[in-house]
Amino acid sequence: MTLFSGKVVLLGVISIIIIAITSYGLFFLLQYENEKNIRESIFEQELDRQLKSTNSISQHIGSDLRYITSVLQDLADSVYLQNENLSGDKVDKIVDEKFRQLNSVTEVDGLLITDKDGIINVHKASKGLKSFVNIDISSKDYMKQTKRNLQPVYSNGFTGIDGKYRIAITYPIVSVVDGHYIGTAIANLPTIDFFKAYGNVENINSQFLVAFDTKGNLLAVGASKDLVGKNFFGNETQAFINHNEALNNLTHSLLGGNKGHALYDYGRGERLNTESPILVGTKPVYFLQVVTLTDRIYTTINSVLFSESIKMFSLLTGATAAIIVLVFLLRKWYSMLQIEVRKRTRDLMIANESLKKKDEAQNQFINIAAHELRTPIQPILNGIYLLQSANLKSQKRVQVLDIIQRNTKKLGRLAEDILDVTRIESNSLKLKVERLNLYDLILNTIEEYKKNIQFIYKDLMINYESAVQNIIVNGDKLRLGQVLFILLDNASKFTKSGSILVTTQIKSNTIQVMVKDTGSGIDPEILPHLFTKFVTRSDRGTGLGLFIAKNIIEAHGGIIWAENSPQHQGAIFFFTIPLANDVVDKDGNENGKL
Amino acid sequence: MKMVNYNSSRGYLHRKFLIHVVVTISIVSVIGLYVLFHYAEAQISNKSLETGKPLQIAYLTDGLFSDAGWGAFGYNAGQEIISKYGYDVTFLDNVSIPNIEKTVRNYAEKKYDVIIAQGYEWGDPILKLSNDYPNTKFIVFTGLVKSKNVASIFPRQQDAAYLLGALASMLSKNHTIGFIGGDQKYPNLKKIYEGYKQGALYINPKSKVLERYLGDWDNQTKGRSAGLSQIKEGADFLLHVADNAGQGVIQAAKEKGVYAFGAVSDQNKLAPDTVVTSFILDPAKAYDSVFDVIRMNNFTGTIFTPGLESSKNSTAENGMIYIAPFHSFQKKIPADIQNKLLQLTQDILNKKIIVS
């Protein structure tokens, strides 16, 4: 039983652990899948958004570059420059005006006019910057290109005399009359400040821009200001990006004039890069990348996902805790139940045992009763047979009738006794309680009994001795008489010739009645079971008398017991009955007087 | 015995053969090594010329590249070196005078092959430290110093100033012209004034030539007030040789409606109706003489004194100074005056006139 329940418990615990692990595993798997899906979808949205924004930024830059070119064209077409007056107050004035015009839209820190030899004639510089009149910039590629093609040029990056990294946009000053080259109008754009207007180019930790010229020189790069002016494929930049292949391929593709995007991590966190060439007309002049730390994309959703998973997790934990508590409660309940079941089982077993005993006793009772009933029937039948069959002498006839009468009485008594036992056992023995004087009752009963046995036990003496004659008790006169009768009959059966002494003695608030004989005494083997049914050594008793007597006395609130006389031969029976309350003192006083 | 004989004759032949081989190998080795050494030497001395790494040059000046004159000339000259010879040139301007030695040492430590210093002030510090960097060649522009690895270029700017003095004298209505210099302690400055004065007096011995020094090269306000002051004294032509401060002189002339001459670069563009012409140091030829000897691997401590050239980047002369075009004044200056100026130029080039 214990082993079995231990196994069950172990099995239960293992099942719970397996279920818990499975549900937690399932929970985390679902959570992971869910987050992955959300992230993917957010990533897709961000990619789409960033691609659009990259396009729109590069279009914006392209259109600003076109605007700068158109202002330079205005300048080149102005009447003074057309007349080859490349310096002087009037030229200064128009250059000032154009400079202001440009700076209202974008960041231009120098507006220059060179002569045909590439010498700077006018240089309008932003406040705080030096101007470099008379400097010869004819050797610059963008100047040579402008002069050669007589077309605007969007220069690659270069470091100015003052150390600032710039790009230049040129417009050739060409005579409208004969088309000869007069000089060049140039707008200088500080690359960082210029690109700053379109996005972050200074902070690696938020979305930033990277701008390239056609040679792959970095014009502005949010990842590191130190890289500005460096070539993307040069050692320094490559060391910075750890020679990241994905980024290199992406940039190659961009410099080839293509749009694109890629994800990569060169050791500073995964980044999303969307790129687009910056077109002026249809020609790519510069190249743009927009770079986002993918972590940033997920930042907002991360907190939501985190709180969601915390919610789910606490739900699961709560459920688990509830299950654990429930299991403990069930286990407690189960053990209580088990104790109860054991108790009930024990009770049942006891009840069963007693039922078995009862059954056995019943069977025995029926056997004995049948036997006891049969015993007087045979002499009755014989007597009747004798009376019917022969002509008996009258003396003999009286004898036979006497036998029939005796046995019939015995049968009647037996029937009475069995009825009493049945009453007792079904708890339906009813007492007719009344005030009575026990002394009188005992005296009368003894007298009556003497009459009954005067012909059977001719040598038997029955005496009654009592110090008091007024013994008032509440009791059933018939039943108490019956008890006395039983005790006398019992004594006489084992005494036959000798004496029976009955005494009454008040003890405290009870009356103790003693019936003492001089018979053979009680068989010590029987003594412990003396007051149970069908225990008798007598050849004529029913074995029910003492059982009935005991139950009657106990029903009166008294006790009954028996012992063998120590000095003399014989048995002594005692019983007690409570005295009626209101007479105790009075009787006691009377006793005291006597 | 036979065996011994045989062996000895065999041994003799063997030895003779060995001697031949050894001698031949020795001769070939010696010739080979000689050729190799010469080749290597040539390689080393020609380093950075036609083959190998380009020369690393530092171009340093106390002037400002933004001054539209002296400094701008320096920057342009450096650019010329880049485009003409393909060398790498690093630029640094606005070096303060007390920092000259420290700056030069810094570049010399960085193993620049050639350090060009533009400015008279650089001469002495460079001369002092040049022994510490025997592998570096130093060139001082407008310097007057030389040593084993130091050369100077001291252009005869007085020749050009002479022409400007003569031109001013021919055009001046007041017969009073002015000269405003930067810091007097520069010997070339005095020479320029002298040339200017000689030119003016050559045309008109009664010409009055005002002379003034600012003690400063950068302060335009000082230049302007000096210019105004000379104009007040009657000067109607002003020559400045005051770098950035000289722009103030031109400003003063422009304000008062008199004329000015530009210095070192063509400064007409600063005030097209004021600056009649300028004397120009030709950046295209400024360092030719010295790089010729560097390329010939023949560098010695020399003070080059290039003079006039007839026009910009002229191949006819070795000079490096010329007079700028008249621009809008081309039509205003009478032809005879222009011719006279050309004549005087030729006279100087032909040494008929020696400006002292």
Boltz contact constraints between the chains, C-beta under 6 A:
constraints:
  - contact:
      token1: [A, 87]
      token2: [B, 269]
      max_distance: 6.0
  - contact:
      token1: [A, 87]
      token2: [B, 272]
      max_distance: 6.0
  - contact:
      token1: [A, 88]
      token2: [B, 272]
      max_distance: 6.0
  - contact:
      token1: [A, 121]
      token2: [B, 269]
      max_distance: 6.0
  - contact:
      token1: [A, 130]
      token2: [B, 66]
      max_distance: 6.0
  - contact:
      token1: [A, 132]
      token2: [B, 66]
      max_distance: 6.0
  - contact:
      token1: [A, 133]
      token2: [B, 68]
      max_distance: 6.0
  - contact:
      token1: [A, 134]
      token2: [B, 68]
      max_distance: 6.0
  - contact:
      token1: [A, 134]
      token2: [B, 72]
      max_distance: 6.0
  - contact:
      token1: [A, 134]
      token2: [B, 265]
      max_distance: 6.0
  - contact:
      token1: [A, 135]
      token2: [B, 72]
      max_distance: 6.0
  - contact:
      token1: [A, 135]
      token2: [B, 75]
      max_distance: 6.0
  - contact:
      token1: [A, 136]
      token2: [B, 76]
      max_distance: 6.0
  - contact:
      token1: [A, 136]
      token2: [B, 79]
      max_distance: 6.0
  - contact:
      token1: [A, 139]
      token2: [B, 79]
      max_distance: 6.0
  - contact:
      token1: [A, 139]
      token2: [B, 83]
      max_distance: 6.0
  - contact:
      token1: [A, 161]
      token2: [B, 65]
      max_distance: 6.0
